[in-house]
Amino acid sequence: MNSKMYHWVVTIITLVLVIPSITTAFGNISIISVPSGATIIMDGQSTGATTPSTIESMSSGSHYVTLRLSGYQDYAKNVVVTDNATSTVSVTLTALQTTTQQITNGSIRIDSDPSNAAIFLNTEHQGRTPLTVYNLTPGTYRILIQKTGYQDWSDRFSVSAGLQTDVYATLDAEIPETTVMTTAPPPTTAKATTFRTSTVKVPTPWPGGSPTPSSPMSVVPIIGAIGLGLLVLKK
């Protein structure tokens, strides 16, 4: 088999192995509602589609589906998408009832970025964003929103009779803790000083011009000899 044929075989085998993984990496979600015409929101983002519709090429895993239609309560559900399969959502929406109680009470519409965050209203879990909480007695409510990987968000809002309060929370990502590393200064090495005895000989000074004084003992014999010579001459 020549090199060109070998490369073609390798390419074909690679495509055979890769293409199935690509085609099976996604799934679909078929969504039906009664009544129809509800806006489909997927993972907090509007798809631009209304029911009935099939949302295609969804990555495998869990997705948060919200249906919204005027005059009806929002519907929200987690849907699991599997590879190369279609998951189905079929729901009958609940109409909003106009009663004396609803007129005297209010509601809170809660959304967040990112979505699918847990909502607590006065410490009671209500669901996940986006969500509208209905039939609330007028007053002040503490809203706590939590999502893994993000800092908790909380605030207080007032609910008025017959009105909806809109709440939108932008969650801040958690800041990972960092450990400050202190670098110790390098140890100081004492430098040893070695003293060596010089082997250079000091030269002997050359004799100077001043003579060394003679010993006084050498003058006595000379004087004696002169005196003796004088005595001999007199005789």
Stockholm file with secondary structure:
# STOCKHOLM 1.0

chainA/1-235         MNSKMYHWVVTIITLVLVIPSITTAFGNISIISVPSGATIIMDGQSTGATTPSTIESMSSGSHYVTLRLSGYQDYAKNVVVTDNATSTVSVTLTALQTTTQQITNGSIRIDSDPSNAAIFLNTEHQGRTPLTVYNLTPGTYRILIQKTGYQDWSDRFSVSAGLQTDVYATLDAEIPETTVMTTAPPPTTAKATTFRTSTVKVPTPWPGGSPTPSSPMSVVPIIGAIGLGLLVLKK
#=GR chainA/1-235 SS CCHHHHHHHHHHHHHHHHHHHHHTSEEEEEEEEESSCCEEEETTEEEEEESSEEEEEEESEEEEEEEECTTBCCEEEEEEECTTCEEEEEEECCBCCCCHHHHHSEEEEEEEESSSCEEEETTEEEEESSEEEEEECSEEEEEEEECTTBCCEEEEEEECTTCEEEEEEECCBCCCCCCCCCCCCCCCCCCCCCCCCCCCCCCCCCCCSSCCCCCGGGHHHHHHHHHHHHHHHHC
#=GC SS_cons         CCHHHHHHHHHHHHHHHHHHHHHTSEEEEEEEEESSCCEEEETTEEEEEESSEEEEEEESEEEEEEEECTTBCCEEEEEEECTTCEEEEEEECCBCCCCHHHHHSEEEEEEEESSSCEEEETTEEEEESSEEEEEECSEEEEEEEECTTBCCEEEEEEECTTCEEEEEEECCBCCCCCCCCCCCCCCCCCCCCCCCCCCCCCCCCCCCSSCCCCCGGGHHHHHHHHHHHHHHHHC
//
